[in-house]
Amino acid sequence: MTVRPRLRGRAAPETTKRSLDVVRATEPFEAFYEREFRSVVGLAYALSGSTSGSEDLAQDAFIAAHKNWDKVSTYDKPEAWVRRVVSNMAVSRFRRGITETKALAKLAGFRSEVASLPDLPHEAEHFWSNVRKLPKRQAQSLALHYLEDRPVAEIAEILECSASTVKVHLHKGRKSLAARLGIELGEDR
Amino acid sequence: MTTLDTLARSSAGAIHHSVSYVPVSPASITGATGGLAFGAFGRYVLAGVVAGIVLIGALFIVGPDAGDVTGDSVPSTTAVTPTTAATPIPETNAPETNAPETNVLVPTTVVDPVDHDPVSVVPPVAAPDTTTTSLAPDVEPPFLKIDSPGDGDRFEKAVLRFSGRTEAGATVLASGKFTAPVASDGSWFIDLVLAPGANGVVFAASDAAGNKTTASVTVYFDEPATVETTTTTSTTVVTWEFTANQKYGSCELPVPYDIFSGKTKSGATVTISSPYGNGSTTANGEGVWSVKVEFPTAPYNETFVVSATDYVGTTKTFEFVNLYTG
């Protein structure tokens, strides 16, 4: 990361009207919501495995964004912020759901049926269910990498870690996932 | 592409296909946050109630000896029920009491007035008419006033609300491209992100007949200072800055290495140091520097810190990890 030095306490000279253009207008929340909602639901589903749960998670994240829109809208990438929120909540909810289901099954034979997304092939469901079983950061990195086709730098921005850390998560995650799925990973640089 | 990648791509495509059926209803958030929040809350409560009924029913059917069968005692059962019913409700589900003003959320459907040619869209003046009911063409431009901010005002925040008044039914455009929604009483506002320094914003109001009025305001964004530079005299002028960039961050080769580069003062020495490898270089006449540093003894898969330091001691830090599995 590069830190650019700036002179302390000096206001921009009034005579230098160098930047006479407004950089940009803040995007209306509604447009942001319509553009991002579906893909955020997809990310939430990949990490939580519950259709209704993923919609709830996405809604919760967007409500949080809406409440803080004055601030969130000024970020370079508001979509990164909402994905960070939803990916953290999704993993937490998936693990809490497992614990609760196990407790209920143990006590009263209660079985919780988690509905998959409509039209989701068994092979895809099997793949994502194995992604969810990976450690949290590995699962998040793989979901953002495969589902949203995001480069390492953007994943690092969303997960608030360094690019090299993301590379490690992807490396380990792919290795573990291939082992779980019984796939030969092969040579990759 | 490996088999895993192929499977991953097809699985990702399946999710994209499935979520394309998920409805998008922005009104549920922008207009009825409370209702939406209660919907999510209701699911929590419903899940808790259902779980409670099932558990109580199971206790009645199986009897108090069920604990012996399952290996758990009755107190464990009663401990689980409230846990489920009282699943913490996300803070975001709380009823909205201080929601930001929603005017900016209302989409505008006003036609971009920039595309209008004021001359061509003014209704032609009718030929002398014998009737007394003919309407005179609207050739009067709408009034436009910028109430806030004042011209020359200074601010230390990047997002600034501009507001004013115009003729009811007119459209207002900021800097030629950002539409400011106009209320029925003619008031308008828009939030704009300012660049550091002077920001001149031109507002243009246009009425249905294409008449146009412009008004402008210049405001200053004084960006808060964050980093203090080195100074040697009271009239120091900073002509250089130290920058450092990392090219890779990881390496899968037998002798792992990374390349660091950046800018500093012309002729200055930059030192790269880490627990597993060091290096140094001198900036050229334009202050540009670049150096390749090897980390031959770096342990596998262990992230460590690499520092780049210039001649006055300014340091930038990076992370590196050796991924050579050997």
Interface residues (C-beta under 8 A of the other chain):
Chain A: M1 T2 V3 R4 P5 R6 L7 R8 G9 R10 A11 A12 E14 T16 K17 R18 S19 L20 D21 V22 V23 R24 A25 T26 P28 F29 E30 A31 Y33 E34 F37 R38 S39 V41 G42 Y45 A46 S52 E55 D56 Q59 D60 A61 F62 I63 A64 H66 K67 W69 D70 S73 T74 M89 R96 E100 A103 L104 K106 L107 A108 G109 F110 L117 P118 D119 L120 P121 E123 A124 F127 W128 L142 Y146 L147 D149 S162 A163 S164 T165 K167 V168 H171 K172 R174 L177 A178 L181 I183 E184 L185 G186 D188 R189
Chain B: T2 T3 L4 D5 L7 A8 R9 S10 S11 A12 A14 I15 H16 H17 S18 V19 S20 Y21 V22 V24 P26 S28 I29 T30 T33 L36 A37 A40 R43 A51 V54 L55 G57 A58 L59 T70 D72 S76 T77 V80 T83 T84 T87 P90 T92 N93 E96 A99 P100 V104 L105 V106 P107 R154 A158 V159 A174 S175 F178 I190 D191 L192 V193 L194 A195 P196 G197 A198 N199 G200 V201 T218 Y220 F221 D222 E223 A225 T226 V227 E228 T229 V238 E241 F242 T243 A244 N245 G249 S250 E252 G262 N301 T303 K316 F318 E319 F320 V321 L323
